[in-house]
Amino acid sequence: MSLSKQDIEKVAKLANLHVSEQDIIIYESELNKILGYIDRLSQVNTEGIEPLASSLISEDILSREDIIDESQQINTFRDNLSLFAIEMEENFFKVPKMGS
């Protein structure tokens, strides 16, 4: 797949962008390089390779116990934020009234 000058002009028009003739030539070239790279990637043999939801998955994350302790996290977060508050009322930040 490749993009033509007309494709670039059409996308620019749809996006309501003014693009100079010089930029259209540059965009056409650069976007076609990107599409060429994507085409090369699609030709890679991935048979037998398991898909990943994330490249950051590790055994440590998968094996840890999922324990939620929201109260401690929320209280610590609120206490840290309250250090920067001008005024607090109970557990809420009191801010000046805005508008009418």
VOPAGU-2260 file (C-alpha; in pm, 1 decimal, decimal comma):
REM VOPAGU-2260
SITE   aa  ch    i         X         Y         Z
SITE  MET   A    0       0,0       0,0       0,0
SITE  SER   A    1     121,0     348,2     -74,5
SITE  LEU   A    2     -21,7     696,6     -54,9
SITE  SER   A    3     -43,3     936,8    -345,1
SITE  LYS   A    4     -24,4    1313,9    -349,4
SITE  GLN   A    5    -404,0    1313,3    -385,6
SITE  ASP   A    6    -439,7    1097,5     -71,1
SITE  ILE   A    7    -231,5    1345,4     129,8
SITE  GLU   A    8    -434,7    1638,6      -5,7
SITE  LYS   A    9    -762,8    1460,2      78,9
SITE  VAL   A   10    -655,0    1386,0     437,2
SITE  ALA   A   11    -534,8    1743,9     481,2
SITE  LYS   A   12    -867,8    1873,3     354,0
SITE  LEU   A   13   -1064,9    1640,2     584,5
SITE  ALA   A   14    -853,3    1756,5     879,1
SITE  ASN   A   15    -903,0    2118,1     771,3
SITE  LEU   A   16    -525,7    2167,8     744,0
SITE  HIS   A   17    -343,3    2393,4     499,9
SITE  VAL   A   18     -48,5    2197,7     365,3
SITE  SER   A   19     197,1    2348,8     119,4
SITE  GLU   A   20     300,5    2164,8    -199,4
SITE  GLN   A   21     649,6    2120,4     -55,8
SITE  ASP   A   22     510,0    1962,7     263,8
SITE  ILE   A   23     281,5    1733,5      62,7
SITE  ILE   A   24     586,5    1592,4    -115,9
SITE  ILE   A   25     766,1    1541,7     217,9
SITE  TYR   A   26     460,6    1384,1     385,0
SITE  GLU   A   27     402,1    1153,4      89,7
SITE  SER   A   28     759,4    1028,0     108,1
SITE  GLU   A   29     769,9     990,6     486,4
SITE  LEU   A   30     428,7     824,0     516,4
SITE  ASN   A   31     512,9     580,2     237,4
SITE  LYS   A   32     834,1     486,2     422,3
SITE  ILE   A   33     625,6     415,9     735,1
SITE  LEU   A   34     372,5     211,0     538,8
SITE  GLY   A   35     659,1      19,0     375,3
SITE  TYR   A   36     800,8     -64,6     717,3
SITE  ILE   A   37     458,4    -181,1     837,7
SITE  ASP   A   38     428,5    -397,5     526,6
SITE  ARG   A   39     768,4    -554,7     603,8
SITE  LEU   A   40     656,4    -625,3     960,7
SITE  SER   A   41     338,8    -793,8     838,2
SITE  GLN   A   42     554,1   -1037,8     637,3
SITE  VAL   A   43     744,9   -1161,2     943,4
SITE  ASN   A   44     670,1   -1524,1    1025,6
SITE  THR   A   45     515,2   -1524,7    1373,2
SITE  GLU   A   46     391,1   -1883,3    1365,9
SITE  GLY   A   47     425,3   -2044,2    1708,0
SITE  ILE   A   48     476,0   -1712,1    1887,8
SITE  GLU   A   49     222,2   -1633,9    2160,6
SITE  PRO   A   50      64,5   -1286,9    2138,6
SITE  LEU   A   51     143,1   -1048,2    2424,0
SITE  ALA   A   52     -95,2    -803,3    2586,4
SITE  SER   A   53     206,2    -609,1    2712,2
SITE  SER   A   54     580,9    -634,7    2681,8
SITE  LEU   A   55     605,1    -550,0    3052,7
SITE  ILE   A   56     461,4    -880,1    3178,2
SITE  SER   A   57     694,5   -1056,4    3417,0
SITE  GLU   A   58     667,3   -1365,4    3633,6
SITE  ASP   A   59     667,4   -1143,6    3943,4
SITE  ILE   A   60     355,3    -957,6    3833,6
SITE  LEU   A   61     173,2   -1272,8    3725,2
SITE  SER   A   62     246,1   -1462,7    4046,3
SITE  ARG   A   63     176,5   -1192,4    4304,7
SITE  GLU   A   64    -141,4   -1199,4    4509,2
SITE  ASP   A   65    -390,3    -930,4    4408,1
SITE  ILE   A   66    -481,0    -758,4    4737,5
SITE  ILE   A   67    -666,2    -429,2    4736,7
SITE  ASP   A   68    -618,8    -198,8    5034,3
SITE  GLU   A   69    -788,8     114,6    4907,7
SITE  SER   A   70    -839,0     275,9    5247,3
SITE  GLN   A   71    -469,1     289,9    5329,2
SITE  GLN   A   72    -374,3     413,7    4981,7
SITE  ILE   A   73    -647,9     678,6    4973,7
SITE  ASN   A   74    -568,5     803,8    5324,7
SITE  THR   A   75    -196,3     830,0    5250,5
SITE  PHE   A   76    -267,4    1009,8    4922,4
SITE  ARG   A   77    -514,4    1248,8    5089,7
SITE  ASP   A   78    -277,2    1320,0    5376,4
SITE  ASN   A   79       3,9    1402,9    5132,7
SITE  LEU   A   80    -221,1    1630,3    4928,6
SITE  SER   A   81    -359,0    1803,2    5236,6
SITE  LEU   A   82     -10,9    1940,9    5303,3
SITE  PHE   A   83     -63,0    2166,2    4999,4
SITE  ALA   A   84    -425,5    2261,5    5070,6
SITE  ILE   A   85    -506,1    2615,8    5172,5
SITE  GLU   A   86    -810,2    2502,6    5367,2
SITE  MET   A   87    -965,4    2165,5    5454,7
SITE  GLU   A   88   -1311,5    2087,1    5590,1
SITE  GLU   A   89   -1341,7    1732,8    5726,8
SITE  ASN   A   90   -1180,3    1523,4    5450,8
SITE  PHE   A   91   -1251,2    1770,0    5171,9
SITE  PHE   A   92   -1053,1    2048,3    5011,5
SITE  LYS   A   93   -1222,8    2382,9    5052,0
SITE  VAL   A   94   -1182,3    2608,8    4750,8
SITE  PRO   A   95   -1307,5    2956,2    4666,6
SITE  LYS   A   96   -1643,1    2978,4    4492,1
SITE  MET   A   97   -1611,7    3019,6    4114,6
SITE  GLY   A   98   -1850,0    3209,5    3885,7
SITE  SER   A   99   -2183,4    3355,5    3984,5
